[in-house]
Amino acid sequence: MNAAIVTRRLSTLSSFYRWAARHEIVTGDAVALAEKPKRPQRMPVWLEKEEQARLEATIKDRRNLPINIFGHTRSG
């Protein structure tokens, strides 16, 4: 299972146990002793200078930008 999913689920369970302890439903936190996986660090994605220049040119030319999520461009 993905480390991010496991971490999210452990966090959810830990929050639940804190709530249950506050309301005196449980006496301890069963999740506190669980081993929490380390999330892998992501490498940043860098654009090369020519890729960056093409992206900036495309953004500046508004005729290339879609006006809605369906990809329809502006007429005229």
N, CA, C and O of each residue as an XYZ file, in Angstrom:
304
protein
N       0.854     -1.174      0.000
C       0.000      0.000      0.000
C       0.899      1.235      0.000
O       1.988      1.215      0.574
N       0.454      2.280     -0.628
C       1.182      3.531     -0.745
C       1.418      4.148      0.640
O       0.519      4.148      1.481
N       2.629      4.674      0.874
C       2.970      5.260      2.174
C       2.065      6.435      2.513
O       1.716      6.627      3.678
N       1.679      7.224      1.514
C       0.805      8.376      1.771
C      -0.565      7.925      2.257
O      -1.158      8.557      3.131
N      -1.066      6.838      1.693
C      -2.376      6.325      2.104
C      -2.309      5.804      3.536
O      -3.198      6.076      4.343
N      -1.260      5.059      3.848
C      -1.093      4.519      5.203
C      -0.967      5.653      6.212
O      -1.588      5.607      7.274
N      -0.173      6.668      5.894
C       0.006      7.807      6.792
C      -1.312      8.535      7.014
O      -1.632      8.909      8.142
N      -2.076      8.739      5.951
C      -3.371      9.416      6.069
C      -4.328      8.622      6.947
O      -5.023      9.190      7.789
N      -4.362      7.308      6.748
C      -5.266      6.472      7.553
C      -4.842      6.438      9.016
O      -5.690      6.473      9.908
N      -3.537      6.369      9.272
C      -3.062      6.398     10.657
C      -3.400      7.731     11.321
O      -3.763      7.773     12.497
N      -3.278      8.804     10.570
C      -3.625     10.124     11.108
C      -5.105     10.194     11.456
O      -5.483     10.742     12.492
N      -5.940      9.638     10.584
C      -7.379      9.621     10.837
C      -7.713      8.817     12.090
O      -8.500      9.250     12.932
N      -7.103      7.643     12.195
C      -7.350      6.809     13.381
C      -6.842      7.476     14.653
O      -7.484      7.391     15.700
N      -5.697      8.136     14.565
C      -5.145      8.824     15.723
C      -6.078      9.948     16.171
O      -6.299     10.132     17.368
N      -6.622     10.693     15.222
C      -7.581     11.759     15.561
C      -8.822     11.172     16.223
O      -9.354     11.731     17.182
N      -9.272     10.037     15.697
C     -10.444      9.390     16.286
C     -10.154      8.977     17.732
O     -10.979      9.203     18.618
N      -8.984      8.372     17.974
C      -8.660      7.942     19.336
C      -8.510      9.129     20.276
O      -8.874      9.027     21.447
N      -7.982     10.254     19.796
C      -7.906     11.447     20.650
C      -9.312     11.913     21.026
O      -9.573     12.259     22.178
N     -10.224     11.919     20.035
C     -11.608     12.304     20.305
C     -12.245     11.335     21.299
O     -12.913     11.756     22.244
N     -12.035     10.031     21.080
C     -12.630      9.014     21.967
C     -12.073      9.125     23.385
O     -12.803      8.923     24.355
N     -10.795      9.443     23.510
C     -10.193      9.607     24.841
C     -10.766     10.832     25.541
O     -11.021     10.794     26.745
N     -10.971     11.918     24.798
C     -11.561     13.128     25.378
C     -12.965     12.867     25.896
O     -13.381     13.444     26.901
N     -13.689     12.003     25.215
C     -15.058     11.681     25.618
C     -15.122     10.436     26.504
O     -16.196      9.885     26.747
N     -13.961     10.008     26.977
C     -13.826      8.885     27.904
C     -14.448      7.599     27.370
O     -15.039      6.827     28.126
N     -14.314      7.372     26.067
C     -14.790      6.140     25.443
C     -13.686      5.090     25.472
O     -13.961      3.902     25.638
N     -12.438      5.524     25.311
C     -11.273      4.631     25.379
C     -10.286      5.200     26.387
O     -10.359      6.374     26.752
N      -9.361      4.351     26.832
C      -8.379      4.814     27.818
C      -7.001      5.047     27.214
O      -6.167      5.705     27.837
N      -6.741      4.527     26.022
C      -5.429      4.697     25.413
C      -5.526      4.865     23.906
O      -6.586      4.687     23.304
N      -4.396      5.210     23.319
C      -4.324      5.405     21.876
C      -3.644      4.195     21.258
O      -2.429      4.036     21.376
N      -4.411      3.350     20.606
C      -3.872      2.136     19.999
C      -2.982      2.447     18.800
O      -2.151      1.621     18.422
N      -3.137      3.592     18.211
C      -2.372      3.953     17.014
C      -1.008      4.541     17.380
O      -0.104      4.566     16.544
N      -0.853      5.006     18.596
C       0.391      5.670     18.991
C       1.604      4.762     18.834
O       2.701      5.250     18.562
N       1.433      3.471     18.998
C       2.556      2.547     18.899
C       2.784      2.027     17.477
O       3.766      1.330     17.221
N       1.892      2.360     16.563
C       2.018      1.877     15.181
C       3.217      2.531     14.501
O       3.513      3.704     14.731
N       3.890      1.769     13.674
C       5.030      2.292     12.932
C       4.513      3.099     11.748
O       3.766      2.588     10.914
N       4.912      4.339     11.684
C       4.446      5.220     10.614
C       5.482      5.228      9.488
O       6.652      5.531      9.723
N       5.057      4.896      8.269
C       6.015      4.843      7.160
C       6.476      6.237      6.760
O       5.737      7.213      6.891
N       7.700      6.313      6.273
C       8.230      7.574      5.771
C       7.724      7.773      4.354
O       7.737      6.848      3.542
N       7.286      8.966      4.068
C       6.859      9.276      2.702
C       8.089      9.612      1.876
O       8.941     10.385      2.314
N       8.187      9.039      0.691
C       9.352      9.347     -0.138
C       9.331     10.800     -0.594
O       8.277     11.362     -0.891
N      10.515     11.392     -0.642
C      10.601     12.766     -1.100
C      10.577     12.785     -2.619
O      11.180     11.937     -3.277
N       9.879     13.749     -3.155
C       9.772     13.874     -4.603
C      10.864     14.802     -5.121
O      11.225     15.795     -4.489
N      11.365     14.446     -6.275
C      12.343     15.300     -6.930
C      11.591     16.425     -7.640
O      10.579     16.175     -8.295
N      12.077     17.661     -7.516
C      11.403     18.753     -8.224
C      11.586     18.599     -9.731
O      12.605     18.094    -10.203
N      10.584     19.042    -10.466
C      10.641     18.977    -11.924
C      11.014     20.361    -12.439
O      10.337     21.348    -12.153
N      12.087     20.416    -13.192
C      12.564     21.678    -13.729
C      12.362     21.692    -15.230
O      12.539     20.676    -15.902
N      11.991     22.845    -15.747
C      11.877     23.011    -17.186
C      13.209     23.536    -17.720
O      13.853     24.384    -17.103
N      13.601     23.019    -18.869
C      14.779     23.556    -19.542
C      14.436     24.947    -20.056
O      13.260     25.290    -20.179
N      15.453     25.751    -20.358
C      15.220     27.133    -20.783
C      14.321     27.209    -22.013
O      13.437     28.064    -22.077
N      14.532     26.331    -22.987
C      13.705     26.383    -24.196
C      12.277     25.938    -23.910
O      11.339     26.464    -24.509
N      12.093     24.976    -23.001
C      10.747     24.554    -22.613
C      10.032     25.679    -21.876
O       8.839     25.907    -22.078
N      10.770     26.376    -21.023
C      10.206     27.496    -20.277
C       9.800     28.612    -21.229
O       8.742     29.217    -21.057
N      10.625     28.890    -22.228
C      10.320     29.942    -23.194
C       9.068     29.585    -24.000
O       8.230     30.451    -24.248
N       8.932     28.314    -24.413
C       7.741     27.892    -25.156
C       6.492     28.014    -24.296
O       5.446     28.454    -24.775
N       6.596     27.627    -23.025
C       5.456     27.733    -22.112
C       5.039     29.185    -21.940
O       3.851     29.501    -22.008
N       6.004     30.071    -21.719
C       5.686     31.487    -21.549
C       5.070     32.074    -22.809
O       4.139     32.875    -22.722
N       5.579     31.687    -23.994
C       5.019     32.190    -25.257
C       3.581     31.713    -25.429
O       2.725     32.468    -25.890
N       3.317     30.464    -25.060
C       1.960     29.922    -25.183
C       1.005     30.645    -24.246
O      -0.126     30.948    -24.624
N       1.448     30.920    -23.039
C       0.597     31.605    -22.060
C       0.316     33.036    -22.497
O      -0.795     33.535    -22.315
N       1.322     33.702    -23.075
C       1.141     35.096    -23.504
C       0.194     35.208    -24.686
O      -0.510     36.209    -24.819
N       0.163     34.194    -25.550
C      -0.728     34.212    -26.706
C      -2.082     33.666    -26.272
O      -2.298     32.454    -26.277
N      -2.977     34.543    -25.903
C      -4.267     34.148    -25.338
C      -5.120     33.343    -26.306
O      -6.041     32.650    -25.873
N      -4.841     33.412    -27.601
C      -5.632     32.652    -28.560
C      -5.419     31.153    -28.368
O      -6.273     30.357    -28.759
N      -4.297     30.755    -27.774
C      -4.003     29.342    -27.550
C      -4.660     28.792    -26.293
O      -4.704     27.579    -26.086
N      -5.169     29.685    -25.457
C      -5.740     29.231    -24.187
C      -7.198     28.833    -24.362
O      -7.963     29.565    -24.989
N      -7.595     27.691    -23.821
C      -9.010     27.314    -23.884
C      -9.824     28.202    -22.956
O      -9.323     28.691    -21.944
N     -11.091     28.403    -23.318
C     -11.942     29.230    -22.462
C     -12.764     28.381    -21.509
O     -13.405     28.899    -20.595
N     -12.742     27.072    -21.729
C     -13.473     26.226    -20.798
C     -12.782     24.872    -20.683
O     -11.780     24.623    -21.353
N     -13.308     24.015    -19.846
C     -12.656     22.725    -19.579
C     -12.741     21.768    -20.752
O     -12.056     20.746    -20.762
N     -13.567     22.078    -21.737
C     -13.716     21.186    -22.877
C     -12.697     21.484    -23.974
O     -12.659     20.781    -24.983
N     -11.866     22.523    -23.790
C     -10.816     22.820    -24.736
C     -11.236     23.686    -25.892
O     -10.476     23.836    -26.848
N     -12.430     24.269    -25.840
C     -12.867     25.171    -26.910
C     -12.087     26.472    -26.811
O     -11.976     27.065    -25.738
N     -11.548     26.909    -27.948
C     -10.789     28.165    -27.933
C     -11.704     29.309    -28.321
O     -12.809     29.115    -28.827
N     -11.207     30.498    -28.069
C     -11.987     31.691    -28.394
C     -12.068     31.876    -29.898
O     -11.121     31.576    -30.625
N     -13.175     32.360    -30.344
C     -13.312     32.629    -31.779
C     -12.966     34.089    -32.032
O     -13.465     34.992    -31.360
N     -12.099     34.295    -33.019
C     -11.758     35.655    -33.412
C     -10.607     36.225    -32.767
O     -10.249     37.371    -33.042
